[in-house]
Amino acid sequence: MSIEISAILDGIAEAGQKQITEIEGTADKQMAGIRSKTEAEASIQKNRILKDGHARLNRTCSLIEQQTIMHSLQLHADARQELIDKVIVGAEEKIATVRNEIKYNKILKTLMLDAIKALKPSLLDGQKIILHFDKRDEAISKDLMKDVEEIVIPRYDISCQGGCIAESEDGLVSTLNTFESRFQHSLAMIQQTLSVFFERKISTS
């Protein structure tokens, strides 16, 4: 092979190698760019996943905290209501025993006079007052009515733990003054007072 042909072949080989080098360089740059872009996107995706994860975790923690608070408040309210119910039941049981106490005479007299006093403004001229008692209070009430100035007709036709019902002769107006009616009338106030009392007790315990 002549020197001239050898030189041409060498030149072609050198040019080809140069092109290959340029192609490889371009390919490396493109690969580096792709890798960098991929890593950037992967980093963004990772950060997004972490951010979403933190957000979900914070939301879950917040929900758990709210549920815990609500549960605690419910337990608190249930405990307070249980104490209130116990006191009310105890009071009702106590009311059932008052008739057996010595002071019951004075209590019945007070309730009877209060009932008459409350009814009097609604009576027509000459109307009598009917007092309804429990049969168990017949003897006591007859003795108490000796001191009553108004014309009173006793009747022993109700069932109650104590007290009486005053009624106009025509039955149009009446005043409830039994233990049960007085207790029910005061129940809302009793519950409110007990609620405040036990709220303070539970809060400081």
C-alpha positions as CSV (number, residue, x, y, z in Angstrom):
1,M,0.0,0.0,0.0
2,S,1.4,3.4,-1.0
3,I,2.3,6.0,1.6
4,E,-0.4,8.3,0.2
5,I,-3.2,5.8,0.6
6,S,-2.0,5.0,4.1
7,A,-2.1,8.6,5.0
8,I,-5.6,9.0,3.7
9,L,-6.8,5.9,5.7
10,D,-5.1,7.3,8.8
11,G,-6.8,10.6,8.3
12,I,-10.2,8.9,7.9
13,A,-9.6,6.8,11.0
14,E,-8.5,9.9,13.0
15,A,-11.6,11.8,11.8
16,G,-13.8,8.9,12.7
17,Q,-12.3,8.6,16.1
18,K,-12.8,12.3,16.6
19,Q,-16.5,12.0,15.7
20,I,-16.9,9.0,18.0
21,T,-15.3,11.0,20.8
22,E,-17.6,14.0,20.1
23,I,-20.6,11.6,20.0
24,E,-19.6,10.0,23.2
25,G,-19.1,13.4,24.8
26,T,-22.5,14.5,23.6
27,A,-24.0,11.3,24.9
28,D,-22.3,11.7,28.3
29,K,-23.6,15.3,28.5
30,Q,-27.1,14.1,27.6
31,M,-26.9,11.3,30.1
32,A,-25.6,13.6,32.8
33,G,-28.5,16.0,32.0
34,I,-31.0,13.2,32.1
35,R,-29.5,11.9,35.3
36,S,-29.5,15.4,36.9
37,K,-33.1,16.0,35.8
38,T,-34.2,12.5,37.0
39,E,-32.4,13.1,40.4
40,A,-34.1,16.6,40.6
41,E,-37.5,15.1,39.9
42,A,-36.8,12.3,42.3
43,S,-35.9,14.8,44.9
44,I,-39.0,16.8,44.3
45,Q,-41.1,13.7,44.4
46,K,-39.4,12.6,47.7
47,N,-40.0,16.0,49.2
48,R,-43.6,16.0,48.1
49,I,-44.1,12.5,49.6
50,L,-42.4,13.6,52.8
51,K,-44.5,16.8,53.0
52,D,-47.7,14.8,52.3
53,G,-46.6,12.3,54.9
54,H,-46.0,15.0,57.5
55,A,-49.3,16.6,56.7
56,R,-51.2,13.3,57.1
57,L,-49.3,12.6,60.3
58,N,-50.1,16.1,61.7
59,R,-53.7,15.7,60.7
60,T,-53.9,12.2,62.3
61,C,-52.2,13.5,65.5
62,S,-54.6,16.5,65.5
63,L,-57.7,14.2,65.1
64,I,-56.4,11.8,67.8
65,E,-55.8,14.8,70.1
66,Q,-59.3,16.2,69.5
67,Q,-60.8,12.7,70.0
68,T,-58.9,12.4,73.2
69,I,-60.0,15.8,74.5
70,M,-63.7,15.0,73.5
71,H,-63.5,11.6,75.2
72,S,-62.0,13.2,78.3
73,L,-64.7,15.8,78.4
74,Q,-67.4,13.2,78.0
75,L,-65.9,11.1,80.8
76,H,-65.7,14.3,82.9
77,A,-69.4,15.1,82.1
78,D,-70.5,11.5,82.8
79,A,-68.7,11.4,86.1
80,R,-70.3,14.7,87.1
81,Q,-73.8,13.6,86.0
82,E,-73.3,10.3,87.9
83,L,-72.6,12.2,91.1
84,I,-75.6,14.5,90.5
85,D,-77.9,11.5,89.9
86,K,-76.6,9.9,93.1
87,V,-77.3,13.0,95.2
88,I,-80.8,13.3,93.6
89,V,-81.6,9.7,94.3
90,G,-80.4,10.1,97.8
91,A,-82.6,13.2,98.3
92,E,-85.6,11.3,97.0
93,E,-84.9,8.5,99.4
94,K,-84.6,11.0,102.2
95,I,-87.9,12.6,101.3
96,A,-89.6,9.2,101.6
97,T,-88.6,9.0,105.3
98,V,-89.5,12.6,106.4
99,R,-93.1,11.6,107.5
100,N,-91.5,9.4,110.1
101,E,-89.6,12.2,111.7
102,I,-90.8,14.3,114.7
103,K,-90.5,17.6,112.7
104,Y,-92.9,16.4,110.0
105,N,-95.9,18.0,111.9
106,K,-94.3,21.5,111.5
107,I,-93.3,20.8,107.9
108,L,-96.9,19.7,107.0
109,K,-98.3,22.8,108.7
110,T,-96.0,25.0,106.8
111,L,-96.9,23.4,103.5
112,M,-100.6,23.5,104.3
113,L,-100.5,27.2,105.2
114,D,-98.4,28.1,102.2
115,A,-100.8,26.3,99.9
116,I,-103.8,28.1,101.4
117,K,-102.0,31.5,101.1
118,A,-101.2,30.9,97.5
119,L,-104.7,29.8,96.6
120,K,-106.6,32.6,98.4
121,P,-106.2,35.4,95.8
122,S,-107.8,33.2,93.2
123,L,-110.9,32.4,95.3
124,L,-114.4,33.9,94.7
125,D,-116.2,35.4,97.6
126,G,-117.5,32.8,100.0
127,Q,-115.6,29.9,98.3
128,K,-114.2,27.2,100.5
129,I,-110.8,25.6,100.2
130,I,-110.5,21.9,99.7
131,L,-107.3,20.4,101.0
132,H,-106.2,17.0,99.6
133,F,-104.0,14.9,101.9
134,D,-102.5,11.5,101.9
135,K,-104.6,9.1,104.1
136,R,-101.5,8.6,106.3
137,D,-101.7,12.3,107.3
138,E,-105.4,12.3,108.4
139,A,-104.8,12.4,112.1
140,I,-102.0,15.0,111.9
141,S,-103.9,17.3,109.4
142,K,-107.1,17.3,111.5
143,D,-105.1,18.5,114.5
144,L,-103.3,21.2,112.4
145,M,-106.5,22.5,110.8
146,K,-107.8,23.6,114.2
147,D,-105.5,26.7,113.8
148,V,-106.6,27.5,110.3
149,E,-108.9,30.6,110.0
150,E,-110.2,29.8,106.5
151,I,-113.0,27.4,105.9
152,V,-111.3,24.2,104.8
153,I,-112.7,20.9,103.6
154,P,-110.2,18.1,104.1
155,R,-110.1,15.1,101.7
156,Y,-107.7,12.2,102.0
157,D,-107.6,11.0,98.4
158,I,-104.1,11.5,97.2
159,S,-100.9,9.5,97.5
160,C,-97.7,11.4,98.3
161,Q,-94.7,11.4,100.5
162,G,-96.0,14.5,102.4
163,G,-97.6,17.8,102.0
164,C,-101.0,18.6,100.4
165,I,-102.8,20.0,97.4
166,A,-105.1,23.1,97.9
167,E,-108.0,23.5,95.5
168,S,-110.9,25.9,95.1
169,E,-114.3,24.6,95.8
170,D,-115.2,24.6,92.0
171,G,-112.0,22.8,91.1
172,L,-110.8,25.5,88.7
173,V,-107.8,26.6,90.7
174,S,-105.3,24.5,92.6
175,T,-101.9,24.7,94.3
176,L,-99.6,21.7,94.4
177,N,-97.6,21.7,97.6
178,T,-96.5,18.1,98.1
179,F,-93.0,17.0,98.7
180,E,-92.9,15.6,95.2
181,S,-94.2,18.7,93.5
182,R,-91.8,21.0,95.4
183,F,-88.9,18.7,94.6
184,Q,-89.8,18.6,90.9
185,H,-90.2,22.4,90.8
186,S,-86.8,22.8,92.3
187,L,-85.1,20.0,90.4
188,A,-83.6,22.2,87.6
189,M,-82.0,24.6,90.1
190,I,-80.8,21.7,92.2
191,Q,-79.1,20.0,89.2
192,Q,-77.5,23.3,88.1
193,T,-76.2,24.0,91.6
194,L,-74.8,20.4,91.9
195,S,-73.3,20.7,88.4
196,V,-71.3,23.8,89.4
197,F,-70.3,22.2,92.8
198,F,-69.1,18.9,91.3
199,E,-67.4,20.7,88.4
200,R,-65.2,22.6,90.9
201,K,-64.6,19.4,92.9
202,I,-63.6,17.4,89.8
203,S,-61.4,20.2,88.4
204,T,-59.4,20.6,91.7
205,S,-59.1,16.8,92.3
